[in-house]
Amino acid sequence: MSKYMGHSPSKENPTWQSLKDHVQGVTNRTEQHVRYLVPAIPHITVYARLAGLLHDLGKYRDEFQIHRLKWHPHEERHDPSFEEKSCPHSDAGARLMATEFEMDGEDRSELPFIIASHHSKLTDTAALGARLKQTEVEETHELFAKAMQDTPELQELLQDLPGLALQHTERAFLIRTLFSALVDADRLDTEGHGSPTKAAVRSEYDKQTVEMSLLLGRLQAYMQARNSGEKAGEPINALRREMYRAALSHAGDSTGFFRLTMPTGGGKTLTSLAFALAHAQVHGLRRVVYGVPFTTIIDQTAQVFRDTLEQNDFKVLEHHSNLEPKEPQTAGEEEKQTIAELATENWDAPVIVTTTVRLFQETLFGTRTAQLRRLHNLTGSVIVLDEAQTLPTGLLTPTLDALQFLVRYCGCSVVLCTATQPALDERLGFPALKDIRDLIDDADHFFEQLKRVNYQFRTTEPTSWDALALELGGLSQVLCIVNTRQHAQELFEVLGDTRANFHLSTNMVPHHRKRVLAIIRHRLMRGKPCRVISTQLIEAGVDVDFPTVYRAMGPLEAIVQAAGRCNREGNLESGQVIIFVPEDHKMPRGDYEVRESLAKTELAEGRDLNRADAFTEYFRQVYGNVSHAPEVPVFDGKKPFQDAHAALYFGQVAKAYRMIEGEMVPVIVRGYDKERVNQLLRIIQYPPNKQASREAWRALQGYTLNIYAHQAKKLLQPDETRPRILEPVPELAEWAARLDAQPLAIYQWPETARYDLKLGVVAEVEDTLMTAF
């Protein structure tokens, strides 16, 4: 009798885990992970079980047992003297399935992709085929015979394997979802054996079995308390309650696509959350995933949710880190992590607040196990997309295709919400939205009632910074939004650095921006002079209220978002929004520039921006004149995006689906709070424990900026016009060298460079790279 092992003892668990027990544990978890797909794809459980039972077929190789685990399977003993060698194990089950069912080329089965890639990443059919040919078919039959002794269920499952009816891109998404289910099941079962303490922490919040009902109750109690306050009788709050009730009345509607169109300041964030929780409760869904477009508003949204839903317990996971290096693991050291940190790995939390980049580019179109591990936890969820108008036009077809898969097969509902609802519907070539339903039926009524601003357009003649600064300086409280960081800096310098004047842009580290926003809100509430020059970062959801707002000409939705910062609480009879054209009128290139051009046409025709339907024709023009999906480079040329995805070119599709063009590199800035940054880097360099290291990494996010990798590469090299700008971080370089790890792609802004307490990072050399920074 031979006994095969799945995992060796760990520091925390001195016992061995048999391969039979590991395989069975992974199989049961994988089946559990796809449960929300069963109503639409009944045979999915067979595929889930086969994926689990065959994923580690290669571990039945004697050489794996001896050289990887140092276990003699036939003598059933551990021998630490065995030589350690690498030995593959994820190939065998994939090769067996590919051969037995003659699944070649683009018609290859779902299972070989899933099994072969569960320790690496999804690749394309050609690469998978080349890899599997290295495994002998006869050997897989021998391994299968060994596995049959542990799990006779295999024979029954394979006897009459039903086909899965999904075709084209639906099949590609199904492979991704099954892959996610297997990867997470494998990681969780391995964790359960090797680190039972961590597994126990992870399961803490699972004790609450009626999560959506609990959270809905907390939200309703919060709303009731707020509606009984001293401002409850004000007209604007009465309208907010009316829209809240209207949206909630649709909670019992069948799952699918919904549209929430609310004027800015109407309470969209909590109204959409309330609908999502109530809808989830009615339909037995388990999670709300809230996607926001910008990291600048994710902190604010997550904090609103925590204030509303949490009572000294973990309910809201905020996942957006721009600084998540992979730390080298010290051999034998068990990690101690919080529930939130563990849930970040696979999004196993009741409410997730994340960015649309992380949701789509990484989780739905990524290829790495760390990205796709989260995907199966989107099933059985209500997905709310805030500021839906910001979804990149050039990616709308694959984006809506992904959402349609989640709705049609995964038991999900999707809510598109914004104050400038784009004309996303079937008529513009988006069949996924054929049956989209409005949560507020008479949006025009509320837009009319919540009309709080008058628009003034000065777009025939350009305005100089000197003239504009003179106007702004004559007002006590005013916000001016421009299109580029360079413009924000130039206008602020002309306006003058006084106690009442403020600048906001992404040239400031997050902690700096947060501190300045707090000061701005304080001065606004107390009626003190407050003049703010900002880039677009203040537009989407940042809660400030100015009597007058100036906005440089831009896309129509950006103009209306800017207006949402004006007379937000309706304290004035009417706020003033002035649209102007700067003398040096510059636009960020691409989609933004196209939208600005179309906005000029709309405004020339006298469009009333206070109406809900003001944007219909504009978005028809936007979506009617731009490609909705990029072409995908493949080995023999280019394919249309959907064709490449349907042909299972996973790696190539992931590279083509870029919501942010180009890889971003974190740059640590010491100049804002040098003492604090030095302290955090010292903790990371010589961490007293894992927890302190993680907390330091997280805190360090507040002192970093992101720049494009191509910019970083050039800024690391001096040239005839400027010295070298970026530098390695000494503490991180020493830390990596000491642990014999690869240096991290994280740099620092030079300590000798100026960090202005109003402007943030200031380029002291003339260079187009620095302007773009």
QUIBELZI-V708350 format. One record per helix or strand of 3 or more residues. SS is the DSSP state (~ for helix, > for strand). FROM is the first residue (numbers start at 1). TO is the last residue. If there is no record, write none. Layout:
((SS FROM TO) (SS FROM TO))
This chain:
((> 5 7) (~ 19 33) (~ 35 37) (~ 44 54) (~ 57 60) (~ 62 67) (~ 91 100) (~ 105 107) (~ 110 116) (~ 125 132) (~ 137 150) (~ 153 159) (~ 168 194) (~ 196 202) (~ 204 207) (~ 211 227) (~ 235 248) (> 257 261) (~ 268 283) (> 287 292) (~ 295 309) (> 316 319) (~ 339 346) (> 351 355) (~ 356 364) (~ 369 372) (~ 375 378) (> 381 386) (~ 388 390) (~ 393 409) (> 413 418) (~ 426 428) (~ 431 433) (~ 443 449) (> 453 463) (~ 465 473) (> 477 481) (~ 485 495) (> 501 504) (~ 510 525) (> 530 534) (~ 536 538) (> 548 552) (~ 556 563) (> 575 582) (~ 591 604) (~ 612 624) (> 631 634) (> 637 640) (~ 641 646) (~ 650 656) (> 664 669) (~ 674 685) (~ 690 703) (> 704 708) (~ 709 715) (> 726 728) (~ 730 738) (> 747 749) (~ 768 772))
